[in-house]
Amino acid sequence: MNVKRVRLADVSTEDLVDRFAQIGVEQDQALLGGQIAKFNRLFELMSDVSNELKARTGDHRRSLVRLYEYPNMQVRLKAAKHTLAVLPIEARQQLESIAETHWMPQAEDAGMCLELLENGTFKPS
């Protein structure tokens, strides 16, 4: 794993967004390689970054919007999911776009997320 734990409070928002993207790329590689334990560790690291952005005054998760155009589908998926609470319309549009690509497994994940949003099972916070 290339992403190391650091004190996130000392990292700029811009660098946190870059870190989020790097984690997403590594998640994609772990998914493709069937490395579930690695994926789970990366999931925790990504959650930590998202929580740090959320904790910053004004909720800096909005900064992840720049990843909507990232070349890696996993990064775009995770950026959309982590911005649902702060940019619900844009994030849903991104999830719909990903679902329509049929690029697996991200399209399936996006479709499931949309379904859970629709039926009220998932409420972004």
C-alpha positions in Angstrom: 0.0 0.0 0.0 1.5 3.3 -1.1 -0.8 5.5 1.0 0.5 5.9 4.6 -1.3 7.2 7.6 -0.5 10.8 8.4 -2.0 13.4 10.7 -4.7 14.6 8.4 -5.4 17.8 10.4 -1.9 19.0 9.1 -2.7 18.4 5.5 -4.2 21.1 3.2 -7.6 20.5 1.7 -6.1 20.4 -1.8 -3.6 17.7 -0.7 -6.5 15.8 1.0 -8.4 15.7 -2.3 -5.2 14.4 -4.0 -4.9 11.8 -1.2 -8.5 10.8 -1.7 -7.9 10.2 -5.4 -4.7 8.2 -4.7 -6.6 6.0 -2.3 -9.4 5.5 -4.9 -6.9 4.4 -7.5 -5.4 1.9 -5.1 -8.9 0.7 -4.2 -9.5 0.0 -7.8 -6.3 -2.0 -8.1 -7.2 -4.0 -5.0 -10.7 -4.7 -6.4 -9.3 -5.9 -9.7 -6.7 -8.1 -7.8 -9.3 -9.5 -5.4 -7.4 -8.1 -2.5 -10.3 -7.6 -0.1 -8.2 -7.0 3.1 -6.2 -4.3 1.3 -9.4 -2.8 -0.1 -10.9 -2.7 3.4 -7.8 -0.9 4.8 -8.0 1.6 2.0 -11.7 2.1 2.7 -10.8 3.1 6.2 -8.2 5.5 5.0 -10.6 7.1 2.5 -13.2 7.5 5.3 -10.6 9.2 7.5 -9.9 11.7 4.7 -13.6 12.3 4.1 -14.2 12.8 7.8 -11.4 15.3 8.0 -12.8 17.3 5.1 -16.3 17.2 6.7 -14.9 18.4 10.0 -13.3 21.5 8.5 -15.3 24.7 8.8 -17.9 24.8 6.0 -17.5 21.1 5.2 -14.7 20.8 2.7 -16.1 17.6 1.1 -17.3 20.0 -1.7 -13.7 20.0 -2.8 -14.1 16.4 -4.0 -16.2 17.7 -6.9 -13.1 18.2 -8.9 -12.7 14.4 -8.9 -15.9 13.9 -10.9 -13.9 14.1 -14.0 -11.0 12.0 -12.8 -9.8 9.3 -15.3 -10.4 6.5 -12.8 -14.0 5.3 -12.4 -13.5 4.2 -8.7 -12.2 7.7 -7.8 -15.3 9.3 -9.5 -17.6 6.8 -7.8 -16.2 7.5 -4.4 -16.1 11.3 -4.9 -19.8 11.2 -5.8 -20.7 9.0 -2.8 -18.7 11.2 -0.4 -20.3 14.4 -1.7 -24.0 13.3 -1.6 -24.6 15.2 1.7 -23.2 18.5 0.5 -23.8 18.4 -3.3 -26.8 16.1 -3.6 -27.9 17.0 -7.1 -24.5 16.9 -8.6 -23.5 13.8 -6.8 -26.7 12.0 -7.9 -26.0 13.0 -11.5 -22.5 11.6 -11.2 -23.8 8.3 -9.8 -26.4 8.1 -12.6 -23.6 8.7 -15.2 -21.5 6.0 -13.7 -24.4 3.5 -13.5 -25.1 4.1 -17.2 -21.6 3.2 -18.2 -22.0 -0.5 -17.2 -18.4 -0.3 -16.1 -18.2 -3.0 -13.4 -18.1 -3.1 -10.5 -18.4 0.7 -10.2 -21.6 0.9 -12.3 -23.3 -1.7 -10.1 -22.2 0.1 -6.9 -23.5 3.4 -8.3 -26.8 1.8 -9.2 -27.2 0.2 -5.8 -26.4 3.5 -4.1 -29.1 5.3 -6.2 -31.6 2.5 -5.3 -30.8 2.9 -1.6 -31.2 6.6 -1.8 -34.6 6.2 -3.6 -36.0 3.8 -1.1 -34.7 5.8 1.9 -32.4 3.1 3.2 -29.3 5.4 2.7 -29.4 8.9 4.0 -26.2 10.8 3.4 -24.7 12.8 6.3 
